[in-house]
């Protein structure tokens, strides 16, 4: 697979991911929600200070550490992806690696720059954030929040059976996390590699050449055709 093709995949995912995030950020206030398909697919705007799928990590210090980790992972991933292409690894594996890389880069852009270019979205005043506000952004470099918006509450108002330990009788919802296209790209790449790892990492059998030994004497008087 050519590097140009991989680059086009990455750029396409980054464009769609950032376009969706800009649309939500400039048209929704934090916490705003709208149905897309019935009650099971919604756009629900939340800003995530932590990892994918809304997980958080260690407050302000954790936020900086997580952004730095993402930055290092993307830089390392650039060299790793180039190595995969040079070694001509399986096309499907390279595409999956590109999906993971693009997703990581998409969320890194939010973490690095969104705090600088957007004002804060306040769910109480229900303000829609402006881009490049005169008063400055809501946070500094490395402190931006990741924009999430995809919400699929397929099963709601359900409860765990009472016999289930620790959560018996508690409310149950599937699927609860709110995520974005970058998260979806990462998850798709990882899951596909896990499912098709046997195909992606199969080493083709090398051709074997057998030497045939013979007792035939070859000299000036003998010719073997």
N, C-alpha and C positions, 0 to 999 in steps of 0.2 A: 504494500500500500504506500502511495506516495505522500510525502510530507504536506504537499499542497492540499490534498484531499482531507487530511487530518486537520489542518488549519481551518479549512472551510467549515468542517463540523463544529469545531470549537467556537469559531466566530458566530455561527448561526445560533448556537445555544446561548452564548453570551448576549447576543442582540435580543433574542426573544425574552430571556430572563430579565435583562435590564429594562426593556420596553414595558414589560408587565409591572415591574416594580415602580418605574417612574409614573405609570398610569395610576396605580393604586395610591402612591404617595401624594400625587398632585390632585387627586379627585376624591379620596376617601379621608375621613378623619379616623383616628385610632379607635378601633372597636366597631367601626361601621361594617354592616353586613348586608349583602343582597343575594337573593336566590338566583341561581343561573339555570339549573334544571331541577324543578320541583324543590323538595326540601333536603335532597341528598347531595347536591353539589352547590356550594355557596362561595362567594368571594367575601372573605372576612379578614379585615386588615388588622394585623398585629405586628409589632416590632420586637424582634427577638435579639436580646443582648448576648445570647449564648450560642450553642452549637446547633446543628441541624435538628429539625423537628421540635424546636422550642426548648431543648435542654439548656440549662444554665450551668455556669462554672465559675465559682469563686469570686463574685462581686467585681469591683473595679480592677483589681489586680488580675483576676481571672480573665477579664475582658481583654486587657492588654496582652496577656500570655496567649490567649486563644487567637488573637489577630496575628501575633508574631508567629505562632505555630502554623497558621494558614499561609502566611507569607513564605515561610521556609518550605512548607510542603509544596507550594506552587512552583517555587524556584527549583526545588529538587525534582519535582514532577516534570518540568520542562526538559531536563537532561535525560530523565528516565524514558519519557515518551520518545525522544529523539533516538535513544538507544534501541527501543523496541522496533522503530521503523528501519533503522540500519540493519538490524539482525533479521529483518523480514519475518517477524513473528506472525502468527495467524491473524488474518484480516479482522475477524470478529473480535479477537482480544484487543487489537489496537484500537478499534472503534470503542470498545468498552472503556479502555484506558483514557481515550479522548473525552468520553462522557464524564468520567470521574474528574478529570483535570478541569474541564469546562465548568462543572458544578462548583468545584472548590474555588476557582477563579471568580465566578459570579458572586459568591458570598463574600469573598475577600474584598471585592470592589465596594460592597456595602460597608464592611467593617472599616475600611481605610478612609473612604471619602464622604459617605452619606452624612456624617456628623458635621462636615464642613460646608456642604452645599445645600442642606435642607434645614428649615426651622423645625422646631419640635411640633409633633402632633399630639394634641391634648384631648383625651376622650371626654373630659368634663366640659370644656368650652366648645368642643366639637369643631375645632378649627381645622381646615385643610391646609397643610403645610405649603409654604412658598419655596421656590428654588432660589438660591443665592440671595437670601434676605439681607437688607441693609444692616441689620443688627448682628449679622453673622449667624452661623449655623448653631445647632443645638449641642455640639460636642467637638472635640478636637480630633486630630489625626489619630487613627487606631481605635477610636471610641464610637464609631458609627454602629447603628443597629441594623440588623438584617431584616429586610421587609418580607413578610410572609402573607399569603393571601388565599391559598387553595385549601378548601375545607370540605371534607366529604363525610358528613354525619349520617352514614347509611342506616345505622341502627341507633335509635334514641329512645329515651324513656324506658329503658329496660333495666333489669336488676339481676345481680348475680344470685344464683340459688343460695338459700340460707345455709346449706351444708358446706359451701366453699369456705375453707379456712381464711380468716383475717378479713375478707371482703364480702362475706355472705350477707346478702340483703342490700348491699350498697348499689348505687346507681351505676349502670353500665352504658357506655356509648362506644360505638364503632363506626367511623374511625375518628378519634378525638384530635390528634395533632393537626395543626395548621402549618403548611409548608409552602415552598415556592418551587419554581421550575429548576433552579440549581440543585435543590435537595433531591428532586425527582430524577434529575440527570445522574447524580451520584449513586442513588439507590438502584437505578436501572443498570448502571454499569457494574456495580458490585454483585447484584443478584444474578445477572447474566453470566458473569465469570464463574460464580459458584455453580450454576446449573450446567454450564458447558465446559467446565475445567478439564474434563477428560478429553474433549475434542481440541481445546485450545493448546494444551500442553503435551499432546502426544508426540513423541519423538519418532519420526519415520525410520523404519528399519533400513540400515545401510546395506547396500549391495555387497554380497560376500563373493569372493573369488577363490575358487578352490584350485590348488596346484595338483596336477595329476603326475604321479611319479611312474616312471617306466624303466624297465631294465634294458630297453633297446639300446644297443651300442651305436653311437653316431660317429662316424669317422669319414674320411675322404671317399670311402667306397660305399657309404650308405646315405641315402637321401630320404628325408621324410616329407611327403607332400601334404 
